[in-house]
Amino acid sequence: DSVSLVPYLVDPSRSSLREFVFAEEYLPNGSGPYDEQHQAIRGSRYKLWRRIHEDREFMFDLVADPFETTNLLHRRLTTEERVAYVWLRTRLQELLDS
């Protein structure tokens, strides 16, 4: 699923056409059985990263922590963080179900 880059080339200051970005990775990449699977989804501020093979999740505040050093899920989430977590999980599940 993709979108045209033409609107961004015509107007570089244009806001994003999407609310989130999704990426998926399987490792090792091209050299045998895929032992690891990672999924990441991010909105404008928060990123949710899942390591499927370990059943682990990580959530980062990309504004306060752009280098993704602090997993927010290791502590109690604020209301804003909890809302973002549920939103990201819901979007991810919708993608996986489609």
Buried (B, 14 or more C-beta within 10 A) or exposed (E): EEEEEEEBEEEEEEEEEEEBEBEEEBEEEEEEEEEEBBBBBBBEEBBBBBEEEEEEBBBBBBEEEEEEEBBBBEEEBEEEBEEBBEBBBEBBEEBEEE
